[in-house]
Amino acid sequence: MTEPFLSRWSRRKHDAKAATQPEPEAQPTPPPEAAEAAPPPDLPPIETLDRNSDYSAFLKAGVPADIRDAALQKLWASDSSLMAPEIMDLHMGDYTSPVAEVVKTAWRLGKGVLDAAELAAEGEAGDQQGDAPPPAGSDADIC
């Protein structure tokens, strides 16, 4: 008797997965001289740094992260142009404000784009109502 379809499919799937999985290799150990941390190069005291100082020594390999971060904080605090946000940065804007109040459109839900005559008729109808705001959930809420 033959093997049921799903059992054969499952067995072949497991066999294929087992055949494609490589044997786990032993992780190579780093050489002993690389494991030892090199002492940081001669660095000037952070208190003496100013806007014109050379900060490149703090960015080299082997400098502890806390010393590098303190030097960069000193750099950013020493130059006001680095502290201020970019004026033309598009990510700095407030995009949470509702756009529906600012943008007027001739598109209406279910009607499409209105021509000039339809817009004028709609404007007159709004004037007759006393320019009352449309009820919530109406077509005017959607831009």
Phi, psi and omega per residue, in radians:
M1 nan 2.542 -3.076
T2 -1.494 2.778 -3.138
E3 -1.293 2.440 3.111
P4 -1.055 2.637 -3.035
F5 -0.986 -0.886 -3.078
L6 -1.173 -0.602 3.091
S7 -1.155 -0.754 3.127
R8 -1.136 -0.744 3.134
W9 -1.082 -0.772 3.141
S10 -1.125 -0.750 3.135
R11 -1.100 -0.776 -3.133
R12 -1.146 -0.623 3.114
K13 -1.128 -0.767 3.114
H14 -1.168 -0.675 3.110
D15 -1.119 -0.739 -3.139
A16 -1.149 -0.705 3.132
K17 -1.152 -0.709 -3.141
A18 -1.177 -0.572 -3.126
A19 -1.292 -0.517 -3.094
T20 -1.537 -0.291 -3.129
Q21 -1.363 2.123 3.123
P22 -1.294 2.751 3.073
E23 -1.158 2.375 3.105
P24 -1.161 2.220 -3.127
E25 -1.584 2.639 3.077
A26 -1.210 2.374 -3.136
Q27 -1.281 2.278 3.141
P28 -1.179 2.444 3.105
T29 -1.492 2.430 3.136
P30 -1.178 2.655 3.093
P31 -1.060 2.595 -3.068
P32 -1.054 -0.605 -3.112
E33 -1.256 -0.445 3.118
A34 -1.386 -0.441 -3.119
A35 -1.236 -0.522 3.133
E36 -1.356 2.316 3.138
A37 -1.365 2.288 3.106
A38 -1.284 2.491 3.118
P39 -1.146 2.580 -3.127
P40 -1.134 2.604 3.116
P41 -1.145 2.949 3.129
D42 -1.114 2.077 -3.098
L43 -2.041 2.497 3.072
P44 -1.250 2.698 3.090
P45 -1.073 2.475 -3.074
I46 -1.140 -0.540 -3.126
E47 -1.128 -0.439 -3.093
T48 -1.526 -0.117 -3.099
L49 -1.303 2.523 3.053
D50 -2.440 -2.898 -3.068
R51 -1.071 -0.606 -3.050
N52 -1.643 0.055 -3.116
S53 -1.263 2.799 3.098
D54 -1.626 1.987 -3.094
Y55 -1.685 0.029 -3.062
S56 -1.147 -0.501 3.135
A57 -1.151 -0.498 -3.139
F58 -1.356 -0.247 -3.098
L59 -1.704 0.005 -3.128
K60 -1.367 2.808 3.102
A61 -1.149 2.511 3.109
G62 1.715 -0.177 3.102
V63 -1.479 2.223 3.126
P64 -1.020 2.554 -3.060
A65 -1.072 -0.643 -3.106
D66 -1.192 -0.617 3.104
I67 -1.229 -0.759 3.118
R68 -1.062 -0.766 -3.136
D69 -1.132 -0.685 3.120
A70 -1.133 -0.682 3.122
A71 -1.168 -0.710 3.125
L72 -1.193 -0.612 3.064
Q73 -1.116 -0.685 3.100
K74 -1.119 -0.695 3.116
L75 -1.106 -0.830 -3.106
W76 -1.157 -0.606 3.127
A77 -1.313 -0.426 -3.065
S78 -1.425 -0.353 -3.090
D79 -2.167 2.004 -3.083
S80 -1.159 -0.425 3.119
S81 -1.221 -0.416 3.092
L82 -1.467 -0.409 -3.117
M83 -1.428 -0.560 -3.057
A84 -1.323 2.508 3.082
P85 -1.227 2.668 3.126
E86 -1.157 2.294 -3.082
I87 -1.179 -0.702 -3.074
M88 -1.593 0.249 -3.131
D89 -1.255 2.041 -3.087
L90 -1.283 -0.280 -3.126
H91 -1.477 -0.067 -3.095
M92 -1.596 -0.143 -3.074
G93 -1.268 2.789 3.087
D94 -1.644 1.742 -3.104
Y95 -1.671 0.259 3.118
T96 -1.606 -0.176 -3.125
S97 -1.237 2.519 -3.116
P98 -1.221 2.306 -3.114
V99 -1.509 -0.377 -3.061
A100 -1.058 -0.498 -3.141
E101 -1.338 -0.401 -3.043
V102 -1.642 -0.713 -3.016
V103 -1.640 2.236 3.017
K104 -1.864 2.369 -3.077
T105 -2.320 2.693 3.116
A106 -1.663 0.116 -3.136
W107 -1.595 2.301 3.105
R108 -2.176 2.483 -3.139
L109 -1.108 2.205 3.126
G110 1.465 -0.214 -3.123
K111 -2.001 -0.431 -3.080
G112 1.501 -2.687 -3.131
V113 -1.452 2.243 -3.138
L114 -1.500 2.531 3.062
D115 -1.495 -3.125 -3.022
A116 -1.097 -0.680 -3.115
A117 -1.164 -0.731 3.129
E118 -1.168 -0.661 3.087
L119 -1.126 -0.711 3.132
A120 -1.137 -0.727 3.124
A121 -1.132 -0.679 3.112
E122 -1.180 -0.649 3.107
G123 -1.147 -0.692 3.098
E124 -1.152 -0.675 3.113
A125 -1.129 -0.643 3.095
G126 -1.173 -0.636 3.116
D127 -1.175 -0.626 -3.135
Q128 -1.222 -0.492 3.127
Q129 -1.442 -0.033 3.127
G130 1.429 0.445 -3.134
D131 0.902 0.657 3.066
A132 -1.244 2.492 3.124
P133 -1.109 2.504 3.129
P134 -1.123 2.636 3.126
P135 -1.112 2.669 -3.129
A136 -1.100 2.460 3.112
G137 1.544 0.039 3.139
S138 -1.436 3.086 -3.116
D139 -1.128 -0.461 -3.089
A140 -1.226 -0.305 3.125
D141 -1.274 -0.396 -3.044
I142 -1.718 2.259 3.124
C143 -1.645 nan nan
